[in-house]
Amino acid sequence: MIHSPEDFEIIDAHVHPFINPADCIGPFGYPRSIEEFDAEMRKVGITRYAGSVLSRPCETFADIRRMNRDALRVRDRFPGYIPGIQVAGKFPEESCEEVRKMYAEGVRMVGELVPNSINPAFNEPGMITIFKEIEKLGMLASLHHGFQKEILPVLEACPNLKIMLAHPGEPCGNDEYNCKARLRFVAAHENLSIDISGYALFRWSMLRWAIDTCGVEKIVFGSDMPTCSVGMYLYGTLCENLTDEEFRMVLAGNFKRLMGLD
């Protein structure tokens, strides 16, 4: 039996909406507005979606604040959007203050965080300071990829921090881009989960293998829209050989638990 989106509640845990069309990270320039973005999500049956606004340039903490305020503006216009916020390891004090302000605004997710010029490796001291603040508030940290050598020190410094890695990768090669190696790493650490955006899902039975390896409670639906096609990710998920309960947990239940959503 092939399920349809109407059979389940679906939350996309990894998207990047935008206010300014120039900030759309879709490689072909679409969607052209936040209205089009929301319409594309709803078209395939997704009414709730989560993630951060990304924009360039990103060189100062003022740029970080601008992205976060844009995220709140998207939420104000589209209540189905669950905002994630940005921080910067080069500005730990300002970032911790921003995390507290956004928490007071009802935000419960930080990220997706992508290493860049002002956001160094996740195990750098400034990032550890920020992660400790996120941990204290019980928020979820969504991290782009994340190599073991960077994540292990974070887990040691912040043993109660909830981390959702992104992009499982391809099932080939021997380094940490290997999907199977990454999933085994997630399986070995209690507070790690992973969203299925980016590479991997288009390889048949990846999701079945991930659940059998990690446990269904660690796998979260995400698309990386508009970089990737949300429809392809959703229907790719629905075509996997899962039980109805596994579908419910992957498509919404696990993310709701991590975020403390009703």
Helices and strands as residue ranges (DSSP letters): G 5-7, E 11-15, G 21-23, H 34-43, E 48-52, H 61-77, E 81-85, H 92-104, E 109-113, H 125-137, E 140-143, H 148-157, E 162-165, H 179-187, E 192-195, H 206-214, G 216-218, E 219-220, H 230-238, H 244-248, I 249-253, H 254-259
